[in-house]
Amino acid sequence: MGASSAHNGQGGRRVTRRATGLVLAASLGLAWSAAPAALAATPAAGGTPATAGQAPAGTVTRAGSSVVDGYGRMFVPHGLALAAGVTPTAADLDGWVKAGIDAAGVTVPLSAAGRFPDPVTGVTANDPGLAAAASVTRALTNRGFVVVLRVVPVGGATVPTSTLQNALRRLATAFRDTSGLIGYELPHAQTRDAAAVLAASSAIAAVDPFHQLWREQAAAFEPEAIVAVNDPTGYLISWPGSGDAALVALTAAADGNAIGWLYPAPATGQPPRSVLARPYPLAVAGSPASFGTDAAGTFSLRFTAGTLPAGQPTPTGWVTAVNLPAAAYPTGYTVKLTGARLLSRPGSALLCLAAEPGATQVSLTVTRATGGSAPAPPPYAGAQACTDPAVAAAASASASPTARAVAVAKSGDSGPLLWALPLLGAALMALLLVVPFRALRRLRVGADRAG
């Protein structure tokens, strides 16, 4: 009887120990699997995007005299305006990324009756043009491009003000929650007077408070050029003349005024003109900024690191992204940088840099190298590619905690999260292990008493 009881007790204890081990393993597995999920939720380098109920991710807007991205950094669009009904292929988008393009204009036709027709068939019932524009917009934003919706009356007709307002409400309702939008652009014929502009802006704001109205008008620095503006800033959309000389003048004027540009896209399947593949800053974590490229291809960028365009302090470690297309640097490049450190891989066509702690002025000079290879294009358009492992350099042991966070995180100021996660994990493990250890203790005490 005693032998049988001892055998059963030993077997029971073995079963209990195995069960306790399973509980411990499950607890450890649960805690380990939770860590990557928590890290995946870390915000992206460059800032913390808006929360639910605020502007959609990647919304481009205006702050003072600058166009700014969703993180408040100065944003410079270099884009191609698509004709109505044109959907770029994957190969087209690859060529745009390689050329350093980061934006696109999607043309949305508008009939004189205020309907959005299908750009191919011309059918107007139920506004099929909105669905067509949404499809093209998705294809572009999925590759990192930001999009402006260009409302163009069919045949150059002038749409009555009240009709235009109703149409803009439907357009803004359809795209209110769309990520990666610059906003809505209207031709000058529709915004010739202040009352018309106010009516159009109010129609959009009534249903979409996030995306702004950009109206076309003559450029102050060149009366024959056209800019799309939201006072007091904008971007160039045309330049007098034709050919490469006009394109060189357009890009130089845009650089000189620290603004971007959108230019008519080439026919489907054709790459952008090589003169459009210019070095420029996609996003600047500071303000004000000046940049340009000289005749020898030397690019320079200067900016004040401490303040964003809206006036608030620039958070430590926020990234400035500079595009260096292969066509501009076919034999590679060399970099001279003061006031900041590089966070991107050597030879990348996307330079990612963060101001050094305490630095106020950042100066970057990029010159053409000799005998090297062309820069490797990023996997997709936009400054957000700085967080991609194909672009971001591996964090070194000597790098500061901020540098490591910016190099490996998905978004912005994640320093507190990086030290809080281990503490949270330790607390969680302690709670999970209390129950099995108490069970082991009771088991041992029971065994001692039986002995």
Salt bridges, closest charged atoms under 4 A:
ASP69 OD2 - ARG73 NE 2.97
ASP94 OD1 - ARG143 NH1 3.01
ASP127 OD2 - ARG115 NH2 3.31
ASP127 OD2 - ARG170 NE 2.73
ASP177 OD1 - ARG176 NH1 2.85
GLU185 OE2 - ARG150 NE 3.55
ASP208 OD2 - HIS211 ND1 2.79
GLU216 OE2 - ARG150 NH2 3.96
ASP231 OD2 - ARG215 NH2 2.71
ASP244 OD1 - ARG273 NH1 2.92
ASP255 OD2 - ARG278 NH2 2.81
GLU356 OE1 - ARG341 NH1 3.54
